[in-house]
Amino acid sequence: MGRLVYLDNLRSFALLLGIVFHAAIVYSSDIKYAIQDTNRSDVLSYFCYWIHSYRMPMFYMISGFFSAMVWEKKGSLFYLEARFKRVLVPTIFGLIFLAPIQYYLTEKIKTKELELLPFLEYFFTKDHFQHSHIWFLVDLFCFSILYSLIPKSFFTLKIWDKIQSGLPRYLFLLSICFLFVFFSHSQISKGESYYGIFKLTFVFQFSFFLTGIFTYHWKTILIQKNNHSNTKTLAIFVWAIVVYLLFKDMEIEDPLWIYFQYVNVWIRGFHIFLWVLSPFLWTSFLVSVLQTFGNKEGKLGSYLIEASLPIYLVHHPISLLYAFWIRNLDWSLWTKFSLHIMVVLGGSFFLYEFLIRKIKPLRFLFGLKNT
């Protein structure tokens, strides 16, 4: 198996798409966020729910795939060392220096005279500590440790060979994810957390991480045949749109923070099924597209692959600071949103290009390899 450039590009796409997501969510209706503008847009709401319906599960599926690949080709020691350097180090750095910014600004809106040091003393306690946008790295590191503890022979058992390749394996993975999440949700709600880790979200994302491991061993979903038809790709796209629209309505009509015992079981089951199905469809579609248009190595692609994580880590505080400053200005919504995108992208890439990328201690803290 050669270099899968399209998967590297898809993973960086998933991270960089988060920059647009966190800008759009400030001006979106139907969605609650740390800092939001008084003017909201239904168009941006649809856009945010579309991204929300697949982005992070797709990221974890790809992460699971590459975890299995690295473990098999490089060995356990290389894998664990890389995870400590490239995931744990930026996680700790982000939780200490970047995550508090979101909650400080949120509290600052409520209490204008709030000072930073007293807030930090309050924030770094068991009951009040939260992860902000660093949650995805916390979960990823936990998934990596859990994967290291699972006997690798489990993923190559002969029983799995009895499942036919193609659609049967696709449906099997979809079903396992659904059952895993559904039965977990019958015991926990979306709002329950442990040291800032939201339990149901953790289970949901871990199911896709495991799916990614199986896709590596089965050579499916993330590795599609190069002779895939345009008709099939179009059909997947249409179904993905339909499922996304249904999912958006369910997210509003059936909030997952409402406990399982207080809702209609069939409606909740359908909601969770859509929650699981949407990432499968969009991942399949985007893999087909990037196999065709994003599978060649180039300077820009290589640059973005390396830059995507540091840029994602620093963009969120910049985005929130801009939202905090701009929220009361009498500008049009689309002016604010357009400037928001440009300021956050410009500021994030500037920090990466002139500081993070060139200073060795910062390269280490942001999980970059030494040059």
C-alpha positions in Angstrom: 0.0 0.0 0.0 1.6 3.2 -1.2 1.2 6.7 0.2 -2.5 7.5 0.5 -2.2 11.2 -0.2 -6.0 11.7 -0.5 -6.4 10.5 3.1 -3.8 12.9 4.4 -5.6 15.7 2.5 -9.0 14.6 3.8 -7.7 14.6 7.4 -6.3 18.1 7.0 -9.5 19.2 5.3 -11.5 18.0 8.3 -9.4 20.1 10.6 -9.3 23.2 8.5 -13.0 23.0 7.9 -13.4 23.5 11.6 -12.1 27.1 11.2 -15.0 27.9 8.9 -17.4 26.1 11.3 -16.3 28.0 14.3 -16.7 31.3 12.5 -20.1 30.4 11.0 -21.5 29.1 14.3 -21.2 32.6 15.8 -23.9 33.8 13.4 -26.0 30.6 13.1 -29.6 30.2 14.3 -30.8 27.1 16.2 -27.3 26.5 17.6 -25.9 27.5 21.0 -22.3 28.6 21.2 -19.9 30.3 23.7 -20.2 33.8 22.0 -22.9 34.6 19.4 -23.9 37.6 17.5 -27.3 39.2 17.9 -28.0 38.7 14.2 -28.4 35.0 13.1 -28.7 33.3 9.8 -30.7 30.2 8.9 -28.3 29.6 5.9 -25.3 29.4 8.2 -27.3 27.2 10.5 -27.8 24.7 7.7 -24.1 25.0 6.9 -23.0 24.3 10.4 -25.3 21.3 10.9 -23.9 19.9 7.6 -20.3 20.2 8.9 -21.4 18.9 12.3 -23.0 15.8 10.7 -19.8 14.2 9.6 -16.6 16.2 10.2 -15.2 14.8 13.5 -16.4 11.2 13.0 -14.7 11.2 9.6 -11.5 12.6 11.3 -11.5 9.8 13.8 -12.2 7.1 11.2 -9.1 8.3 9.3 -7.1 8.4 12.6 -8.1 4.8 13.4 -7.0 3.8 9.9 -3.6 5.4 10.2 -3.2 4.0 13.7 -3.6 0.5 12.4 -1.2 1.3 9.5 1.5 2.8 11.7 1.2 0.0 14.3 1.5 -2.7 11.7 4.4 -1.1 9.7 6.3 0.7 12.4 5.5 -1.2 15.5 4.1 -0.4 19.0 7.0 1.6 20.3 7.1 3.9 17.3 3.3 4.3 17.5 3.2 5.2 21.2 6.2 7.5 21.0 4.6 9.4 18.1 1.3 9.6 20.0 2.9 11.1 23.1 4.9 13.6 21.0 2.3 14.6 18.4 -0.9 14.2 20.4 -0.3 14.3 24.2 2.2 17.3 24.2 -0.1 19.6 22.1 -3.0 18.4 24.2 -1.4 19.5 27.5 -0.2 22.7 26.0 -3.6 23.5 24.5 -5.5 22.7 27.7 -3.3 25.0 29.8 -2.9 27.9 27.5 -5.6 27.9 24.8 -8.7 26.2 26.3 -9.3 28.7 29.2 -9.7 31.6 26.7 -13.2 30.5 25.6 -14.5 30.3 29.1 -12.9 33.5 30.3 -14.4 35.5 27.4 -17.8 33.9 28.1 -17.7 34.9 31.7 -16.3 38.3 30.8 -19.5 39.0 28.9 -21.5 38.3 32.1 -19.1 40.0 34.5 -17.2 42.8 32.8 -14.9 43.5 35.7 -13.7 39.8 35.8 -9.9 39.6 36.1 -7.9 36.8 34.5 -6.0 35.4 37.5 -9.0 34.9 39.8 -10.8 33.3 36.9 -7.9 30.9 36.2 -7.9 29.8 39.9 -11.6 29.1 39.6 -11.2 27.4 36.2 -8.5 24.9 36.9 -10.5 22.9 39.4 -12.2 19.5 39.1 -15.7 20.9 38.9 -15.1 23.8 36.4 -12.3 22.6 34.1 -13.3 22.1 30.5 -11.5 21.3 27.2 -12.9 23.8 24.7 -11.8 22.9 21.2 -8.9 20.7 22.6 -11.5 18.0 23.4 -10.8 16.2 20.1 -7.1 15.8 21.0 -8.0 14.5 24.5 -10.3 11.9 23.0 -7.8 11.0 20.3 -5.0 10.3 22.8 -7.4 8.2 24.9 -8.5 6.3 21.8 -4.8 5.7 21.0 -4.1 4.3 24.5 -7.2 2.1 24.3 -6.2 0.8 20.9 -2.7 -0.1 22.2 -4.4 -2.3 24.9 -6.6 -4.2 22.5 -5.0 -7.4 21.2 -4.3 -6.8 17.5 -5.3 -10.3 16.7 -8.9 -9.2 17.4 -9.0 -7.2 14.2 -7.8 -10.1 12.1 -9.9 -13.0 13.5 -11.1 -15.5 10.9 -14.7 -14.8 11.9 -14.4 -11.4 10.1 -13.5 -13.2 6.9 -17.0 -14.7 6.8 -18.4 -11.2 6.2 -18.4 -10.6 2.4 -16.4 -7.6 1.1 -18.2 -4.6 -0.3 -21.7 -3.6 0.9 -22.0 -6.4 3.6 -19.0 -5.1 5.5 -20.1 -1.5 5.0 -23.5 -2.4 6.6 -21.8 -4.5 9.3 -19.6 -1.5 10.4 -22.6 0.8 10.3 -24.7 -1.6 12.4 -21.9 -2.0 15.0 -21.5 1.7 15.4 -25.3 2.2 15.7 -25.7 -0.5 18.3 -22.6 0.6 20.3 -23.9 4.2 20.4 -27.6 3.3 20.9 -27.0 1.0 23.9 -24.5 3.4 25.4 -27.0 6.3 25.1 -29.6 4.2 26.9 -27.3 4.5 30.0 -25.9 8.0 29.6 -27.0 11.3 28.1 -25.1 13.7 25.9 -24.5 16.2 28.7 -22.8 13.8 31.2 -19.1 14.4 31.5 -16.1 13.2 33.4 -13.2 15.6 33.9 -14.4 17.5 30.8 -14.8 14.3 28.7 -18.4 14.1 27.4 -19.2 10.4 27.8 -21.7 9.9 24.9 -19.6 11.9 22.5 -16.6 9.8 23.6 -18.4 6.6 22.8 -19.7 7.9 19.5 -16.3 9.1 18.3 -14.6 5.9 19.5 -16.9 3.8 17.4 -15.6 5.6 14.3 -12.0 5.2 15.5 -12.6 1.5 15.7 -14.3 1.5 12.3 -11.2 3.2 10.8 -9.1 0.3 12.2 -11.4 -2.2 10.5 -11.3 -0.2 7.2 -7.5 -0.6 7.2 -7.6 -4.4 7.6 -10.6 -4.8 5.3 -9.4 -2.3 2.7 -12.9 -0.8 2.5 -14.6 2.6 2.8 -11.4 4.7 3.1 -9.8 2.6 0.4 -12.1 2.5 -2.6 -11.4 1.0 -6.0 -10.0 3.6 -8.4 -12.5 2.5 -11.0 -15.5 3.7 -9.0 -18.3 5.0 -11.1 -19.5 8.6 -11.2 -23.1 7.4 -10.9 -22.3 5.6 -7.6 -20.6 8.7 -6.3 -23.6 10.9 -7.2 -26.0 8.4 -5.6 -24.0 8.5 -2.4 -24.0 12.3 -2.5 -27.8 12.5 -2.9 -28.4 10.0 0.0 -25.9 12.0 2.1 -27.9 15.2 1.5 -31.2 13.5 2.4 -29.8 12.0 5.6 -28.2 15.3 6.6 -31.5 17.2 6.2 -33.3 14.6 8.3 -30.5 14.7 10.8 -30.7 18.4 11.2 -34.4 18.3 11.9 -33.9 15.5 14.5 -31.1 17.4 16.2 -33.6 20.2 16.8 -36.8 18.1 17.5 -35.0 15.4 19.6 -32.1 16.9 21.6 -29.8 14.2 22.8 -29.3 15.8 26.2 -32.8 14.7 27.0 -32.5 11.4 28.9 -33.4 8.3 27.0 -36.2 7.3 29.3 -38.1 10.5 28.6 -38.3 10.2 24.9 -39.9 8.0 22.2 -37.5 5.1 21.8 -38.2 4.7 18.1 -37.6 8.4 17.4 -34.5 8.4 19.5 -33.3 5.3 17.7 -33.9 6.8 14.3 -32.0 10.0 15.4 -29.0 8.0 16.5 -29.1 6.0 13.3 -28.9 9.2 11.3 -26.2 10.5 13.6 -24.1 7.4 12.7 -25.1 7.0 9.0 -24.3 10.6 7.9 -20.5 10.3 8.5 -20.4 7.0 6.6 -22.1 8.5 3.6 -20.1 11.8 3.6 -16.8 10.0 4.2 -17.5 7.6 1.3 -18.4 10.6 -1.0 -15.4 12.7 -0.1 -13.0 9.7 -0.4 -14.3 9.2 -4.0 -13.9 12.9 -4.8 -10.4 13.2 -3.3 -9.2 10.0 -4.9 -9.9 11.8 -8.2 -8.9 15.4 -7.4 -6.7 15.2 -4.3 -4.4 12.3 -4.6 -1.3 14.0 -5.9 1.6 15.3 -3.8 2.3 19.0 -4.1 3.9 21.8 -2.1 0.6 23.3 -1.1 -0.9 19.9 0.0 2.2 19.0 2.0 2.2 22.4 3.6 -1.4 22.1 4.7 -1.0 18.6 6.0 1.7 19.7 8.4 0.1 23.1 9.2 -3.5 21.9 9.8 -3.1 20.9 13.4 -1.2 24.0 14.7 -3.5 26.2 12.7 -6.6 24.5 14.1 -5.3 24.8 17.7 -4.6 28.6 17.5 -7.6 29.5 15.3 -10.2 29.0 18.0 -9.0 31.7 20.5 -8.6 34.1 17.6 -12.1 33.4 16.4 -13.5 33.9 19.9 -11.6 37.1 20.5 -12.9 38.5 17.2 -16.5 37.4 18.1 -16.1 39.0 21.5 -15.0 42.3 20.0 -17.3 42.4 17.0 -20.6 41.2 18.6 -22.0 44.7 19.4 -20.9 46.5 16.3 -23.6 47.7 14.0 -22.4 45.9 10.8 -24.3 43.6 8.6 -24.2 39.9 9.4 -22.4 38.9 6.2 -19.8 41.6 6.6 -19.0 40.4 10.1 -18.9 36.8 8.9 -16.7 37.5 5.9 -14.2 39.5 8.0 -14.4 36.8 10.6 -13.1 34.2 8.2 -10.4 36.5 6.9 -9.1 37.6 10.3 -9.1 34.1 11.7 -7.4 32.5 8.6 -4.9 35.4 8.3 -4.0 35.4 12.0 -3.7 31.6 12.3 -1.5 31.2 9.2 0.6 34.2 10.3 1.3 32.6 13.7 2.1 29.3 12.1 4.3 30.6 9.3 6.3 33.1 11.3 6.4 31.6 14.8 5.2 28.0 15.3 6.9 26.6 12.2 10.3 28.3 12.7 10.8 28.1 16.5 11.8 24.6 17.7 10.2 24.7 21.2 6.9 25.8 19.5 7.2 23.0 16.9 7.5 20.6 19.8 4.6 22.0 21.7 2.3 21.9 18.6 3.2 18.4 17.8 5.3 19.0 14.7 8.3 16.9 13.7 11.8 18.4 14.0 13.2 19.7 10.8 
